[in-house]
Amino acid sequence: MSKLYHVSSSPHARSRLTTGKVMRQVICALLPAAGFGIYRYGESALLVLAVSVLSAVLTEAVFDYIAKRPDTWKDGSAVVTGLLLALCLPAQVPLYVPLAGSFFAILFVKCFFGGLGHNFMNPALAGRCFLLISFSGVVADFSVDGVSAATPLETLASGGTVDAVEVFIGYGNGVIGGSILALCLGGLYLWAVDAITFEIPAAVVISFSAFIALFGGQGFDPEFILVHLAAGGVMMGAIFMATDPVTSPVTSAGQLVFGILIGILCGVFRVFGSAPDSASYAIIIANMTVPLIDEISVPLPYGLKKDTKGKKGIPKPALILCAITLIAGMCLSSVYEMTKERIAQQKQAAKAASYQEVCPGAVEFTNDSRADQVIADLDGGVYGTDFGKAYIHEAVIGKDAAGNVAGYVISAGSGDGFEGMITLSVGFSADGTINGIAFTEINETAGMGMLCKEEAFQGQFAGVKTERFSLNRSGTSSLENEIDTVSGASTSSQAVVNAVNAALDFFAANFQ
């Protein structure tokens, strides 16, 4: 009797592979990157990882209980989401950030769409994009031991050089899961156990590298391309996010198309966009094309004739939307190329006008060789360790009509702004008194951070001689070196103070 066949209804295919087993494999593959992140950043990285994973698991468990659904949190997919999200974050973020990100990813992107297998985009990536939009200031604050520094991409964007090997190993400033070596080891493990296929990662890497070689401005420079691959989340996205079986195409051909699309989008956002860290957006946009890619790439079963009458083909609205997107993209790219030179001229004119504004007695501005060498040695990196993400762009000497020194101007910037980089010119008289400041780039929130441009705020710096300013958040200050913050815009206010303090320090070190 024990040898009797057990007959059941179709399908008869059986596999020992379960969702839980696949998720455990992914967790194992992520452990090297998590371990290196903890080794490098210490307890803060461990706390971010723990809070993110616990938030994801508890969110799904509570939803399952309230909705009276099976305990899907036990399959490990929530752990994977929390782990992936945490690895995309800096180690120094406040703990409410990973908590909120995992909560959003699990509840809104996974559970509300029916759970695992029904979500149309990767939950961890959606959670990261939510955090980038909601908490951009803290999510983009990459620091080690409390000291802010430029990311490899920021250094490249400012014209500096980056050690590609250092970034590949994981010592470039960035996120917890920033070790590309560890991520690749995890990816090789997943490929070895057949948890992922090579098509998507290979297509992303090759298409992205080709785009950077063609449009990155450095030609086929292997080190330059490697830095771009190793920074900004491209490799993590290619290996662990884009290969998510729920949100990627089912056929090999479709996966190649999907990977190429992601690689090109990453390249477009990286080269032409304002946010270098854009792999998340590229993958999410590609996720939305998966139904269309499957419609095109899935072959007919053997022996089944193509029903040209009944087959609807690609929906007409999808074709129209695709055409509109392509035309709009081409138009935007063309406008950018046509206006690029004009924009550069306008920026140069704005800088010259700001110099004149903060050093009104000067009729010409000349460079100082020693100061220029100090700036060149910075190589586009962060200035000092006490001014956040502050940069020194240029330092000039203002001279009057008789050729005498009328003052000094230092162009400084801060990446600590709520909406990104703030750049300004700081004018000094010969004795070090600040003549005033003038903004050359500020894109903060209207009605809040943009109030830093108002005289009520920026006028506080004029006529003050000090070694350092501090930001006063408690009310009106009577101290000359304390700057009253703009109400509701302390992040923007602090960024301005950081830039001015960096300029003060540079002036004292090089002109006094």
URNOR-V142249 format. One record per run of one state. SS is the DSSP state (H for helix, E for strand, L for the rest). FROM is the first residue (numbers start at 1). TO is the last residue. If there is no record, write none. Layout:
# URNOR-V142249
ss-><SS,SS>
from-><FROM,FROM>
to-><TO,TO>
This chain:
# URNOR-V142249
ss-><L,H,L,H,L,H,L,H,L,H,L,H,L,H,L,E,L,E,L,H,L,H,L,H,L,H,L,H,L,H,L,H,L,H,L,H,L,H,L,E,L,H,L,E,L,E,L,E,L,E,L,H,L,H,L,E,L,E,L,H,L>
from-><1,19,42,43,67,72,76,77,88,95,114,123,135,136,140,143,145,147,149,152,158,164,170,180,193,198,216,222,231,234,242,252,273,279,288,290,298,316,359,364,368,369,379,390,400,405,418,420,429,434,442,449,454,455,462,470,473,482,485,490,511>
to-><18,41,42,66,71,75,76,87,94,113,122,134,135,139,142,144,146,148,151,157,163,169,179,192,197,215,221,230,233,241,251,272,278,287,289,297,315,358,363,367,368,378,389,399,404,417,419,428,433,441,448,453,454,461,469,472,481,484,489,510,512>
